[in-house]
């Protein structure tokens, strides 16, 4: 299998280029190709991000790459730093982290090769991304402060043309404002007028009859009609922080809730209004008095494996339901789980087949775990004691070094040590302290590993046994909760052997239990 190269400029790169330090991507490309040459890696594609999007959604090349990574197309991806892959919100990091770890795709940087199939390496991976997130937050705060200042000056900060207007560059200063597009402005005025004469629905109907379309050629649906009627841009204002989507998890689904931000900023803009303020206010009043449109009712949960069951190819397994009737029998609902990937050859399963396989896999997991961990568990207490003793010794050593440090400072203050002697002695002590601190860290890691082996047996095994007992009599929601309490992922594999009937393919599940904390 071959490797892909992913290139993207960071903010610092752009700044460096502005200082005349040369084109970054070309330099990075050469560096990564060099690595490929030295290690004899076959490069199958080079993805160069032209735009500088903060989210994956805004980075087309990244989307392509991720799709291929998920599909297991690449052995590895060469990138200057892990941070070039994901930066921004935690969900994006999760998507990238998951795509690479699920498909076992390596990440190769000039400094280190990350192999997500190696558990220790995944730690490094997540650590790298986390660092960049903090750094990114700082940069983002600075950017936001700049944007707020621009809004206060009445400038338009949006990236797109709101319907009815086009963005125009301000003369003789930085920033943008808006200019009405006469034909679209006419439509905006009509939609506002029609709403005062009727309802949101009547506006949609009249717009459809008149052949009105949005800039993207779409019909005026409820959501974009409402957005247009609520937008203060049409009566000459610019805003900041109006829309604040709050994500909430409901029944395992993410639901967006709109809230008005406390830092909401509304300023008279530099642009010409399309709607008179009195009309705009009247529309708002009417909108607020009209009961909000009910959102589609939450459907009952039908899939206990929602968010848990993944095909071995990396895709989330999806629920199918249909009604099937045998001759002479009443139709019965049929539930099944299938992999949505078109290229995937995995055979789908009925719900009850998966249920049975999950129960069987949990029993097998316990049996395997008990067998494998017997030795570790037997000696765990002893090991723990030994490690703890070593930790105590090393802590004393560190204390000793610290007190020697103090002594060195006293000696130099009293004039007994010369500056040179001081520097030499300080460096020596610092070196010793570094070695001891590293030793301490590795002991603490060992301690955690042994502790989690003990916890596994004392916590997760009995917990899994309880789930096995409760599962057969539980409702779909309860099953979902039960499984989520002990597993973070179930991998699905059902491949027919050559010459075998599809129906006879063996279903094989791999369980990924949650490691108990504390
Ligand atoms: Zn699949």
Boltz pocket constraint, residues with backbone or C-beta under 6 A from the ligand:
constraints:
  - pocket:
      binder: B
      contacts: [[A, 311], [A, 312], [A, 313], [A, 314], [A, 315], [A, 339], [A, 340], [A, 341], [A, 344], [A, 345], [A, 346]]
      max_distance: 6.0
